[in-house]
Amino acid sequence: MTASPILTRYSSHGAVPAPTDDQTPPGVAWHYGDPFGEQRAAVRSAAIVDRSDRAVIELPGPERLTWLHTISSQHVSDLPDRTSAENLSLDVNGRVEEHFVLTDIDGLTWIDCEGARGAPLLDFLTKMVFWAKVEPGARPDMKVLTLVGPDVVRGRIAELLEMPEDAPVYAAGDLPELHHEEEPLGFWRVMPPIGEGGRTPVVDIVIPECTLDTWWTQLTEAGARMAGTWAFDALRVAALRPRLGVDTDDRTIPHEVNWIGGPDELGAVHLDKGCYRGQETVARVHNLGKAPRRLVLLHLDGSSEERPTPGDPVTAGGRTVGRVGTVVDHFELGPIALGLVKRNVGPDVDLVVDGAHPTGARIDRDSIRGDDHVQAGRAAVDRLRHGEVPSP
């Protein structure tokens, strides 16, 4: 992938390209010379991150939402105009193949996803059209910028975007014209917050590439500090927000990585909708069982300058109990990572991320989500086993 116009233009401002590894997107800025300062700005004021590596797809056609509803995990058949949602494509065993964000606005549905997954996702969508009135198409001319911080939903930045200060998560809206000229506009959307405790607001703008530099300039002049993917990843990891292909593997099911929830919740799987590929696994785990693994925050031993690599095994007493995903240095928490580990591994267990650079690790106790409720299906089975007959 070629470098983003933003990375090219602002290389003189300290923009450092991302290293070539399995977790950092190519072609965009990793940081601008002060990654910890960029993180602080994102938490305390406002930062802007170039995420133009993401692939963008458009879905025109009158049946786009009802069609998408039947082939994906989210309830989108009646998604209101100017609303976004997260969505998944699962295989027949309920394992996650694709994760994407969609926004419906003015009779057109926009989808964006990891850059490397753009072509496979478009291929899947195209093959699933059959007789539906929808025409999936790639839009490489559309790019994503992300604004992070409390000041992106108020004051000068919100005014520049013409975004209401009380816009809820997953709300979307039209962007204003630039320089009062007729040109493609794009849209803003509010995404789930990130950072510790999920308290730091996030707003994406999806815009034509021809306006990318203009929007970048106007937003930085309005107070957004230039930040790289390092800053975004640090806050994303702190909030336990997974990234497909880095924090997931080919065995991941939605329950393991907190992707359960409807379009008005923080999730990508709606539990009350009709059939779709992989639904049987989703329903069975939700009603009867527990996911075999869970996503947790790992605190890493920072005594070495070397860091683990995504995909390295996580071991306990020499036994593999999981895998590590995104690894990043946080401005307050130090070296942290997302780990996908077996459910029975607790926060008091000494762990080792056992790759080329073995690193000690511990699970953050607060990152373990409680799941001790009794599922409806399991409760019904238990009642039958004890001879309790449901009333007519």
LINSULCOR-V553285 format. One record per run of one state. SS is the DSSP state (2 for helix, 1 for strand, 0 for the rest). FROM is the first residue (numbers start at 1). TO is the last residue. Records with the same first field share a line. If there is no record, write none. Layout:
SS = FROM-TO ; FROM-TO
This chain:
0 = 1-4 ; 14-15 ; 18-28 ; 32-34 ; 45-46 ; 51-54 ; 61-63 ; 72-82 ; 91-94 ; 106-107 ; 114-114 ; 128-134 ; 139-141 ; 149-149 ; 154-154 ; 162-170 ; 175-186 ; 195-195 ; 199-199 ; 222-224 ; 228-228 ; 239-252 ; 258-259 ; 261-268 ; 270-278 ; 288-292 ; 301-312 ; 317-318 ; 331-333 ; 343-350 ; 354-358 ; 364-364 ; 368-375 ; 386-392
2 = 5-13 ; 35-44 ; 64-71 ; 115-127 ; 150-153 ; 155-161 ; 196-198 ; 209-221 ; 229-238 ; 254-257 ; 279-287 ; 365-367 ; 376-385
1 = 16-17 ; 29-31 ; 47-50 ; 55-60 ; 83-90 ; 95-105 ; 108-113 ; 135-138 ; 142-148 ; 171-174 ; 187-194 ; 200-208 ; 225-227 ; 253-253 ; 260-260 ; 269-269 ; 293-300 ; 313-316 ; 319-330 ; 334-342 ; 351-353 ; 359-363
